[in-house]
């Protein structure tokens, strides 16, 4: 019986495992390290976050991105984006140095079990643990517009389906979305000779500004401080105070989680898109169907004007939506026991424990509780230290998170788990 089972080996899972190991917990860590970054992002992409805001977390701060870069002849400077391939390699380096052995098998199912939880790996091994931390990243939560669902993957894919865009050389592709994934995907497609257009609902595309210099007059820093989510006091609050964010009224948290740091392209991709990619802002797909040679899209403008276009392939760069019902690796009983917020994401206590005692959640799935930082690597440090503290309290039989709503609208006091022996 393990103290903790960590499911997922991306930035959050690896960080949690590092903190848990340092705390002396008997744990198992399952998942392919940095899988999303290695398998679901095309070559040539860059990390949008600043290098200094992209560290995985170990308790002593020894295994930072700048340390990795210094050892491998790379640079990690303010306002200089890091290639995704380099960041994925950094994560593997972190895994070798900062965490116990990673079991690269996938966990197929997690269910309640005697004294805690039972997990079954993809090849049938059964593992028992008192607590579980789900750090499953974004892939379970892929969001595709309703109008595009049901079309064959040869015609419609999500941006996260591609680690290589070579198959689209010389073809005609329509990218749906106005965020970084859409715009950088479109830039890469155009640069390899693909005929590409971007279709976005917003009236105009948004671009992030070049970040202010790291060294600047004190009064500029006071007016607009640096933060891991961008300059400004609001972003600083989201990045540095997720524990306080949780105390905002639920409607406020939901609104911020849904709208803050909305779709926008990085400053360094703008020149690669404008003038090179056909841009159709202010349009939305209302229907789609297969036609000889590709897909016909029925679209409508913000003014209500209809239009039809045909394309060989559609890439939906339309993000991810974290919902309880998409946590498919949880048993039906366990998934059904989770209290959900109005947006469908699971409710979590102040130490990331769900309404199911002993089941902890991390990453995007907690953004409605702890704020926009949970959508980025920036949130891994706060999550890892806080979550492991909650695990230790649960194992001691003295959980500190009070009560949380359960399905049906009531509240349940969390009962202590049996003390460790």
matplotlib code that plots the C-alpha trace (Angstrom):
import matplotlib.pyplot as plt

x = [0.0, 1.6, 1.1, 0.6, 0.0, 0.8, -1.0, 0.6, 4.3, 4.0, 5.2, 2.6, 3.0, 6.8, 6.7, 4.3, 6.4, 9.6, 7.9, 6.3, 9.6, 11.4, 8.7, 9.4, 6.2, 6.2, 4.9, 4.6, 4.6, 3.0, 3.0, 5.2, 7.3, 6.4, 4.2, 2.0, 5.1, 6.8, 3.9, 1.3, 3.2, 4.7, 8.4, 9.3, 7.0, 8.2, 7.1, 4.9, 5.8, 9.0, 11.9, 12.0, 8.3, 8.7, 10.4, 9.3, 9.3, 11.5, 11.6, 15.1, 14.9, 17.9, 16.5, 15.4, 15.2, 18.1, 20.3, 19.5, 20.1, 23.5, 24.6, 23.5, 24.8, 21.3, 20.2, 17.3, 16.9, 14.0, 11.9, 13.7, 11.3, 12.4, 11.8, 9.3, 11.8, 14.2, 11.5, 10.5, 14.2, 14.4, 11.4, 13.1, 16.3, 14.2, 12.6, 16.1, 17.3, 14.4, 12.0, 11.9, 11.8, 9.0, 6.9, 6.0, 3.0, -0.4, -3.0, -6.2, -8.5, -8.6, -11.4, -12.1, -10.5, -9.8, -8.0, -7.9, -7.7, -7.0, -5.4, -5.0, -2.3, -2.7, -1.2, -3.3, -1.1, -3.1, -1.7, -3.1, -2.6, -4.0, -4.1, -4.0, -2.9, -4.3, -2.1, -3.4, -2.6, -4.9, -5.3, -8.5, -10.2, -9.8, -12.5, -13.8, -16.7, -20.0, -20.3, -17.1, -17.7, -18.3, -16.3, -13.5, -10.0, -8.8, -10.8, -10.9, -8.3, -7.4, -4.2, -3.0, -3.2, -0.1, 3.6, 4.4, 2.7, 4.6, 1.4, -0.1, 2.6, 1.1, -2.5, -5.2, -5.9, -8.2, -7.3, -10.1, -9.2, -7.6, -5.1, -1.4, -1.9, -4.0, -1.7, 1.6, 0.2, -0.8, 2.6, 4.3, 2.0, 2.5, 6.3, 6.3, 4.2, 0.7, -2.2, -3.6, -6.3, -7.3, -10.9, -11.7, -14.9, -13.4, -13.7, -10.0, -6.9, -5.1, -1.3, 0.6, 3.0, 6.8, 7.5, 9.1, 12.9, 13.8, 15.8, 13.9, 13.2, 11.6, 8.6, 7.8, 8.1, 5.8, 3.3, 3.4, 5.3, 6.7, 4.8, 4.9, 1.6, 2.7, 3.2, 0.7, -0.8, -3.7, -1.5, 0.8, -2.1, -3.1, 0.5, 1.6, -1.5, -3.6, -4.3, -6.0, -7.7, -9.6, -11.3, -13.0, -16.7, -17.4, -19.0, -16.0, -13.6, -15.5, -15.6, -11.9, -11.0, -13.0, -11.9, -8.5, -5.5, -7.8, -6.9, -3.9, -0.8, 2.8, 4.5, 7.2, 4.7, 2.9, 5.2, 5.0, 1.2, 0.2, 0.8, 1.5, -1.8, -5.3, -7.1, -10.9, -11.7, -15.3, -16.5, -17.9, -18.5, -22.2, -22.1, -19.6, -19.8, -17.5, -17.3, -15.1, -11.6, -12.2, -14.7, -17.3, -17.7, -20.8, -19.7, -21.4, -19.9, -20.6, -23.0, -24.9, -23.7, -23.4, -20.6, -19.4, -15.8, -14.1, -10.8, -8.9, -8.5, -9.6, -7.4, -9.4, -7.1, -10.0, -8.4, -9.5, -12.4, -11.8, -14.9, -15.5, -17.2, -14.1, -12.0, -12.5, -9.8, -11.9, -14.4, -18.0, -18.6, -15.6, -16.3, -19.9, -18.8, -17.0, -18.6, -18.6, -18.5, -21.1, -18.6, -18.4, -14.9, -14.4, -14.5, -11.3, -10.4, -7.6, -5.1, -6.4, -8.3, -11.6, -14.9, -13.7, -11.3, -7.8, -8.3, -6.2, -6.3, -3.7, -3.3, -5.9, -8.7, -8.2, -8.2, -11.7, -10.6, -7.1, -7.1, -5.4, -1.9, -3.1, -3.3, 0.5, 3.7, 3.8, 1.2, 3.2, 5.2, 2.2, 0.3, 3.1, 3.9, 0.3, -1.0, 1.7, 1.0, -2.7, -1.7, 0.4, -2.5, -4.8, -2.4, -2.0, -5.8, -6.0, -7.3, -7.4, -9.7, -13.0, -16.1, -16.8, -20.1, -21.0, -23.3, -26.8, -26.0, -25.3, -22.0, -20.0, -17.4, -14.3, -13.8, -10.2, -8.6, -7.1, -3.8, -0.6, 0.9]
y = [0.0, 3.2, 6.6, 8.4, 7.4, 10.3, 9.8, 11.9, 12.9, 16.3, 19.5, 19.1, 15.4, 15.6, 18.6, 16.8, 13.7, 15.7, 17.4, 14.1, 12.2, 15.0, 14.7, 11.0, 9.7, 6.2, 6.9, 5.6, 7.9, 6.7, 8.3, 9.1, 12.1, 15.3, 13.4, 16.4, 18.4, 15.6, 14.1, 16.8, 19.9, 20.4, 20.8, 24.5, 25.8, 27.9, 28.2, 31.3, 31.6, 33.5, 31.1, 32.3, 31.4, 27.9, 26.0, 22.6, 22.6, 20.7, 21.7, 23.2, 24.9, 23.0, 21.8, 25.0, 25.7, 28.2, 25.5, 23.0, 25.6, 26.6, 22.9, 22.3, 25.4, 27.0, 30.5, 31.3, 35.0, 37.3, 38.0, 35.2, 32.3, 28.7, 26.0, 23.5, 20.7, 22.2, 22.5, 18.9, 17.9, 20.0, 18.1, 14.7, 16.0, 17.1, 13.6, 12.0, 14.2, 15.3, 12.5, 8.8, 6.3, 7.1, 4.1, 5.0, 2.8, 4.5, 4.1, 2.8, 3.0, 4.5, 3.3, 3.4, 0.5, -0.8, 1.9, 4.3, 3.6, 0.9, 1.7, -0.6, 0.0, -0.5, -4.0, -5.1, -4.5, -3.5, -0.9, 0.2, 3.6, 5.6, 8.8, 9.7, 12.9, 13.2, 15.4, 14.3, 17.6, 18.8, 15.9, 14.5, 17.8, 18.5, 20.8, 20.8, 23.0, 21.2, 21.8, 19.9, 16.9, 13.6, 14.3, 11.8, 12.6, 12.6, 15.8, 17.4, 17.3, 19.2, 21.2, 18.8, 15.9, 17.0, 16.6, 16.9, 19.2, 17.7, 15.9, 19.3, 20.5, 21.8, 21.4, 23.8, 24.0, 26.1, 26.7, 27.5, 29.7, 33.0, 31.9, 31.1, 27.5, 28.6, 31.4, 29.5, 26.5, 28.7, 30.3, 26.9, 25.7, 28.8, 28.5, 25.0, 25.9, 25.1, 27.3, 28.3, 30.6, 31.4, 31.7, 33.2, 34.3, 37.6, 40.7, 41.1, 39.1, 40.0, 40.1, 40.3, 43.2, 42.8, 42.4, 45.4, 45.0, 43.0, 45.9, 49.2, 52.2, 51.3, 53.4, 51.4, 48.2, 49.5, 50.6, 47.3, 44.5, 41.5, 38.2, 34.7, 35.5, 38.8, 42.4, 44.2, 43.9, 41.8, 39.2, 39.3, 38.4, 35.5, 34.2, 34.8, 34.5, 31.5, 30.7, 34.1, 33.8, 30.8, 33.0, 35.2, 34.6, 31.6, 33.6, 35.9, 33.0, 31.4, 34.6, 35.1, 31.5, 31.7, 35.1, 36.2, 35.8, 35.1, 34.1, 36.1, 35.5, 36.0, 39.1, 37.1, 35.2, 38.3, 39.0, 35.4, 35.5, 38.9, 39.1, 35.3, 33.8, 34.6, 36.0, 35.8, 37.3, 37.8, 34.5, 31.3, 27.8, 26.9, 23.6, 21.4, 18.4, 16.2, 16.9, 15.4, 16.6, 17.9, 19.8, 22.4, 24.9, 27.1, 30.2, 33.3, 36.7, 38.8, 40.9, 37.7, 37.4, 33.8, 32.4, 29.0, 27.9, 24.6, 23.4, 20.1, 19.9, 21.7, 22.1, 23.1, 25.0, 25.6, 24.7, 22.5, 22.4, 20.7, 18.9, 16.1, 13.9, 13.9, 12.3, 8.9, 7.0, 7.4, 4.7, 5.7, 5.6, 7.7, 10.2, 10.5, 11.3, 14.5, 17.8, 20.0, 23.8, 25.4, 25.2, 21.4, 21.4, 19.6, 21.6, 21.3, 22.4, 24.7, 21.9, 20.6, 17.7, 16.9, 16.0, 12.4, 12.2, 11.3, 12.2, 15.3, 17.1, 19.3, 21.5, 22.8, 21.0, 23.3, 26.7, 27.6, 27.1, 28.6, 30.8, 31.2, 30.2, 26.6, 26.7, 27.3, 25.7, 28.8, 27.1, 24.0, 25.3, 26.4, 23.3, 20.8, 22.3, 22.8, 19.5, 17.5, 19.3, 18.2, 14.6, 14.5, 15.9, 13.3, 10.5, 11.7, 11.7, 15.4, 16.9, 20.7, 21.6, 21.7, 21.0, 21.0, 20.7, 17.2, 16.3, 17.2, 20.6, 19.7, 19.8, 17.0, 17.2, 15.3, 12.5, 11.7, 8.8, 6.1, 7.2, 5.8, 2.9]
z = [0.0, -1.2, 0.5, -2.8, -6.4, -8.8, -12.2, -14.9, -15.5, -17.0, -15.2, -12.4, -11.9, -11.8, -9.4, -7.1, -7.1, -6.3, -3.3, -2.1, -2.3, -0.3, 2.3, 2.7, 1.2, -0.2, -3.8, -7.3, -10.3, -13.6, -17.0, -20.0, -18.9, -20.7, -23.1, -24.1, -25.0, -26.8, -28.6, -29.1, -30.2, -33.7, -34.1, -34.3, -31.7, -28.8, -25.2, -24.7, -21.0, -20.0, -19.2, -15.6, -15.2, -16.7, -13.9, -12.7, -8.9, -6.5, -2.8, -3.0, -6.4, -7.7, -11.0, -12.7, -16.4, -16.3, -14.7, -17.4, -20.1, -18.6, -18.5, -22.1, -23.9, -24.2, -23.1, -20.8, -21.0, -20.3, -23.5, -25.5, -26.1, -25.4, -28.1, -27.0, -27.8, -25.3, -22.7, -23.1, -22.8, -19.6, -18.2, -18.9, -17.2, -14.2, -14.1, -14.0, -11.1, -9.0, -8.8, -8.0, -10.9, -13.3, -14.4, -18.0, -18.2, -18.4, -15.6, -17.2, -14.2, -10.7, -8.3, -4.6, -2.8, 0.7, 2.7, -0.2, -3.9, -6.4, -9.8, -12.7, -15.3, -19.0, -18.8, -15.8, -12.8, -9.7, -7.4, -4.0, -2.5, 0.4, -1.7, -5.4, -7.2, -10.7, -12.8, -16.2, -18.0, -20.8, -23.2, -21.5, -22.0, -25.7, -27.0, -30.6, -31.8, -32.0, -35.7, -36.4, -34.2, -35.9, -39.0, -39.8, -38.4, -41.9, -42.3, -38.8, -36.1, -32.9, -32.8, -30.0, -32.5, -34.3, -33.5, -37.1, -39.7, -42.8, -44.0, -44.8, -47.2, -50.4, -49.1, -48.1, -44.3, -42.2, -38.6, -36.2, -33.2, -32.3, -29.6, -29.6, -30.7, -33.7, -34.7, -34.2, -36.0, -38.9, -39.0, -39.2, -41.9, -44.0, -43.6, -45.0, -48.1, -46.9, -48.0, -44.7, -43.2, -39.6, -38.8, -35.4, -33.6, -32.2, -34.3, -34.4, -33.4, -30.2, -29.8, -26.6, -26.3, -26.1, -22.3, -20.6, -19.8, -16.8, -15.4, -15.4, -13.2, -9.9, -10.6, -13.7, -11.7, -9.1, -11.7, -13.6, -11.9, -13.7, -13.2, -14.5, -16.4, -17.8, -16.5, -14.3, -10.8, -12.0, -13.6, -10.6, -8.3, -10.5, -10.7, -7.1, -4.9, -6.1, -2.5, -2.1, -5.5, -4.1, -1.6, -4.3, -4.8, -7.0, -9.8, -9.9, -10.0, -12.8, -14.9, -14.4, -15.2, -18.4, -19.6, -18.1, -20.4, -23.2, -26.8, -28.0, -30.0, -28.7, -29.9, -31.7, -33.9, -35.2, -38.2, -39.2, -39.5, -40.7, -44.5, -44.7, -43.5, -44.7, -41.6, -41.1, -37.7, -36.7, -38.2, -36.6, -38.1, -38.0, -39.9, -41.6, -43.9, -45.9, -49.6, -52.4, -51.6, -48.1, -45.9, -46.6, -43.8, -43.4, -41.5, -40.4, -39.7, -36.6, -38.7, -39.6, -43.2, -44.2, -46.3, -47.4, -47.9, -48.8, -47.5, -47.5, -43.7, -40.6, -37.5, -34.4, -32.2, -29.8, -26.5, -23.7, -21.3, -18.0, -16.8, -14.3, -16.9, -19.0, -16.3, -18.0, -16.1, -12.9, -12.2, -12.7, -9.0, -8.2, -11.0, -9.9, -6.4, -7.4, -6.5, -9.5, -10.0, -12.3, -15.3, -14.8, -13.4, -10.0, -6.8, -4.7, -1.2, -0.2, -0.6, -3.9, -2.3, -4.2, -2.5, -2.5, 0.5, -0.5, -4.2, -5.1, -8.5, -10.2, -13.2, -15.7, -13.9, -10.9, -12.7, -11.7, -8.1, -8.0, -11.0, -14.4, -13.1, -13.1, -16.9, -17.1, -15.7, -13.4, -11.2, -10.5, -7.6, -5.5, -6.5, -5.6, -2.2, -1.2, -2.5, -0.8, 2.4, 2.0, 1.3, 4.5, 6.5, 5.0, 5.8, 9.4, 9.7, 10.2, 7.0, 7.1, 4.3, 6.1, 4.0, 0.3, -1.6, -2.8, -5.7, -4.8, -3.4, 0.2, 2.1, 3.6, 6.4, 5.4, 7.8, 8.8, 7.0, 9.2, 10.7, 9.2, 11.1]

ax = plt.figure().add_subplot(projection="3d")
ax.plot(x, y, z, "-o")
ax.set_aspect("equal")
plt.show()
